[in-house]
Amino acid sequence: MRIPILAWKNVIKNPLNLTLNVLLFGLGLGLISFLLLFNEQLKEKFDKNLAEIDLVVGAKGSPLQLILCGMYHIDNPTGNITVKSATPLLRPLHPLIKKAVPLSLGDNYKSFRIVGTNHEFLDLYEAKLQSGTLYKKDFEVIIGAAVADETNLKIGDTFVSSHGFGSDDDHTHDETDFVVTGILQGTGAVVDQLILTNTASIWLVHDHGHDHEEEGEVLPVIPKDTIGITGEDIVQNSNEDLINHPDQEITSVLIQYKNKKNFQALNFGRNINENTDMQAASPAIEINRLYSMVGVGTDALRALAILIAFVSAISIFISLYKNMKERKYELALMRVMGADRWKIFNLVILEGLFLSGIGFFVGTVLSHVSMEILSEYLKKGYKYTFTGWTFLQYEWLLLLVSLLIGLFAALIPAFQASRTDIHKTLGEK
C-alpha cells in the first residue's frame, strides 16, 4: 500500500481524536484568518474613501468624529459652521486650496444619508452616472448604487426624508418630496451609500418649523423665503452662490490642496484650529489613530489565536506520539515487509501534514462563513459592504504556516517511529 494512502487511513481511523485536533487547530487558524479578512476589508474601505482629501473642516469637537462623519458617514456631526466662517475656504482663487466641497447633513431616507453638496463631490470618488441626469433643481437627487439596490428607487420616483440619521419614519418631512433624477455607477466607495442633492434642498426641507431635539439634528430651521437661492444657481456657480448666503449653515468642508508639500499647507489645519471658531482634522492622522485603537483589540485576538494554534500543535504532537506508541507492532511489521526507516518517517510526517491541512480547511471555512454572517450586521449598521467570499493572498501564507506546524508537531514522533527496534518490538508481542 502507498504511504500517503496509509497515512490518510491512519488519520481517519479515530474520528473522535481527529475531530478534537481539527477543531482546536481550525479554531486558532480560523480566528487568525477572520482577523485578516476583517482588517483587510476595513482598511480597503477606509483607504478608498480617503479620496485624496487632505483636510476636513467643521465645528469644533472630536477630530475623529469629524472625519468619520464628513468622509465615512458613520457618525454624527460635531455641529454646524456658518457659511460666513467657511467663506475663505470656499473662494475659488484660494492660493492653497485646489478643491473645497461643502457638505450639509441632517436627514436620511431608510437610513441612507441625504447630503447637500455640489457636483464636485462626485469628482472626489470618480463617480459616474449609470443612468439619468445630475440634479439641477431643488429637491432633485442622484442616488448611489447601493441606495438604488436596497430601496428599489428608480428615476422619476419620489420619496420623503426622515429627520436625523436613523430610519425613524415617525419624523418625516411629509411636506416636501425628493425626486430621483439619476443613479450612479457602483464605485465601492462611500458615495454608493449616499443620496446627493444641492445645499439649498437641505435648507429648504426644514422650512416648516419642526422642533426636533433628537440626537443627530444639526440643521437650523430656515424660512424658505429668506434663502433666495436655487439648486440651479449652486450647480452652475459651484461655491460662489453659497458665499452669498453668509448666515446659512453647512456641516463641513472637504479640502484638497494644490500642493501637499507646501509649507503653508502643512500648517493650514493648525492655523484654522488656533485662529478660527472652526476645527480642521487631517484624515491621514485620524485614520491612523483609529487603526491604532482598533489594533489593540485585534492584537489581543491575534495573540489568543496564536495561543490556540500553539495548543493545537501540542495536541497534534501528543496524538501522533500516542498513536506511534500504540502502533509499534504495526510499524515493526512494516519494516519486516520491506519498509525502510525513511518510509516510516514519511508516514508519520504525512499524518501530521494531513491533520494540519484539514485543520486549515476547517478554519478557513469557519472564518469566511463567519465573515459573511457578520457582513449582514455591518451592512445594516453602517451601510458598508463586507464579504466572506473573498480569498486573500495572506491565506496562502497561513496555509504554509499550518503545514509547518503540522510538520514540526510530527517530527519527534516520526523520528521515534523510524527508529523502532524490530526484534525487541516483535519479541514483546
Secondary structure, DSSP 8 states (H G I E B T S, - for coil): --HHHHHHHHHHT-HHHHHHHHHHHHHHHHHHHHHHHHHHHHHHHHHHTTTT--EEEEESS-HHHHHIIIII--S--S--EEHHHHHHHH-TT-SSEEEEEEEEEEEEETTEEEEE--THHHHHTT--EEEE----STTEEEE-HHHHHHH---TT-EE--EESSS--GGGB-TT--EEEEEEE---SSGGGG-EEE-HHHHHHTTTT-----STT-------GGGT---HHHHHHHTTHHHHT-TTSEESEEEEEES-TT-HHHHTHHHHHHHHSSEEEE-HHHHHHHHHHHHHHHHHHHHHHHHHHHHHHHHHHHHHHHHHHHHTHHHHHHHHHTT--HHHHHHHHHHHHHHHHHHHHHHHHHHHHHHHHHHHHHHHHHH-----S----THHHHHHHHHHHHHHHHHHHHHHHHHT--HHHHHHH-
